Amino acid sequence: MLPGLQTPIPGPRSLELARRLRAHESHNITYCSPHFPVFWEKASGANVWDVDGNRFLDFTSGFGVATAGFGAGFLTEAYAAQSAQLYHAMGDVHPTEHKVRLCELLSQATFQRWNAGPGKVMLGSSGFEAVESALKTAFIATAKPGVLCFDGGYHGLGYGAVSVTGRHEFRTPFRAQLADFAHFLPYPDSATALPDLEKLIRAAARDHSIGALLAEPVQGRGGEIFPPPGFLPLLRRLADELGFLLILDEIYTGFFRTGTFFACEKSGTVPDLICLGKALSGSFPISACVGRAAIMDAWPVSEGEALHTSTFLGHPVGCRLAVASLEHWLNHPPTAELRNLESALQQMTNLVKKNKSSVTAVRGAGLMWGLELSGNNATGRIMEQGLARGAILLGGGQNNNVLSLGPNLQLATGEVDWLGKLLCELLD
């Protein structure tokens, strides 16, 4: 379905809700302007309706969560059944069977599929918690505090996660309260950058303080930066040689976002720890750090008080939804749908670039595409004008100059064509 707008955007109810929210939420959180935001009321497939009855096409999958589409039957059924039966438990004291099944499936979907032995799991609620679980695990396992990470990387905004996030605008305001254990490296965008990257990693590891290297297989918020094919194999080789652990953040790229179950599979790279979230449940806030069993077993056995836990760890609704999601992906990989949508998105973005001089580069694979625009802070106007025409879009890139497209599998090729025509109208 193409968008159907009943009122000007934002409509009267959205404007009133924005006024009320502005009065009672920290003004740092939700961006409000005369043209932004709309307030969602319901969603189905790739369509979203706001409180004023306007229908939009969502080209973000709700921050990459709803890869299967909004209202996917296997998720709504699991949610209804579990919430009617039990919607809270004591996940680190008296858990549910669904937590057990989820940990088993996470091992099967990662290290067992990669023929790398069993995996073990630490659950969380948000993606940054999975990253912080990985950082803690690496320190427990190696006793080395240093972490290599990358400029432009985004790993969440908890104090541990923001310390390894390569975006100064998130770290600088809190610099006085952050521990100085991260060493930032340039994220490579071509094969010619790999020899210099290897030299930098070797130099950083000389004092033997590096316990882990953390990387996104493809940078998401950094601007859909796809590294050269040799990038992850290089990291794996150096981790083995120099004695640090390889942590891959696949919170966004996991679950077929880049065309394969996990992005690291394209190069055959097996990490020591992998961080998952977003599409893990397709809806509910739950995340996981999955590691090689031998590494995870560096943690001491709980004697009644865990060193790392939280109230909602192993939430029964989240676990059941994640189980339903994993069973679906493992049994029904969306090969044909992905191939068709990837082809449509590639043709559309290349056509836009050919016709619009402001598009300086197109990068993408699977359901993850970015159009780099000339000039900094170029995406805000496109997001607002796109919203007024019925398209939900996101901006990205370190200079807010990349239009990020991350639709879900329910998007039709005709809707991709519609977006291409819209972008040709909105872009310079």
QUIGITA-V593166 format. One record per run of one state. SS is the DSSP state (helix for helix, strand for strand, loop for the rest). FROM is the first residue (numbers start at 1). LEN is the number of residues. If there is no record, write none. Layout:
SS_FROM_LEN / SS_FROM_LEN
This chain:
loop_1_3 / strand_4_1 / loop_5_7 / helix_12_13 / loop_25_8 / strand_33_1 / loop_34_2 / strand_36_1 / loop_37_3 / strand_40_6 / loop_46_1 / strand_47_4 / loop_51_4 / strand_55_4 / loop_59_2 / helix_61_4 / loop_65_5 / strand_70_1 / loop_71_2 / helix_73_13 / loop_86_4 / strand_90_1 / loop_91_3 / strand_94_1 / loop_95_2 / helix_97_16 / loop_113_6 / strand_119_6 / loop_125_2 / helix_127_16 / loop_143_3 / strand_146_5 / loop_151_8 / helix_159_5 / loop_164_4 / helix_168_10 / loop_178_4 / strand_182_4 / loop_186_5 / helix_191_17 / loop_208_2 / strand_210_6 / loop_216_2 / strand_218_2 / loop_220_5 / strand_225_2 / loop_227_3 / helix_230_13 / loop_243_2 / strand_245_5 / loop_250_13 / helix_263_5 / loop_268_5 / strand_273_4 / loop_277_1 / helix_278_3 / loop_281_6 / strand_287_6 / helix_293_4 / loop_297_19 / helix_316_16 / loop_332_3 / helix_335_21 / loop_356_3 / strand_359_7 / loop_366_2 / strand_368_6 / loop_374_5 / helix_379_11 / loop_390_1 / strand_391_2 / loop_393_1 / strand_394_3 / loop_397_5 / strand_402_4 / loop_406_7 / helix_413_14 / loop_427_2
